[in-house]
Structures are given as C-alpha cells and as structure tokens.
Amino acid sequence: MIQCIKLLVRIEVIGGIEAFSVYNGRYTLYDMTKHILDYSRKRVLSPTNDVTGQSGVIDDYLGQSNSVSR
C-alpha cells in the first residue's frame, strides 16, 4: 500500500493540487483517493501544457484530446 501511495504522489503532485482545488467531498482516505483517481482518468484525455515553455504540450505523442492513444 505504501508503494501505491508513493506512486500516486509522484504522478499527482501538480495534478492533485488542481484536482483538490475544487474538492468538496469527505476527507477520508477512500473518498479522496477515489476523487484523485477519477480526476486523473478524465484529465489524461486532454493534452498537458508544458509549464516550462519549451514546447506546447508535454504529451503531444499521445495525439489530440480523446484520441485512442489517450
């Protein structure tokens, strides 16, 4: 379980901030984990902007929004 949590932390540090900025559910481990996983599942369907400005998006190899690759 600890390894799973560490993986989630690595994946969702920035996304988690975005996901929980609008969270109004219960503050339980189950509900919050479910929320961030659901949010991530939907978020991955859209390209992620490159905050460094070196390129337009960081995952352009996945194609357009809602593509089969995503």
Secondary structure, 3 states (H helix, E strand, C coil): CHHHHHHHHHHHHHHHHHHHCCCCCCCCHHHHHHHHHHHHHHHCCCCCECCCCCCCECCHHHCCCCCCCC
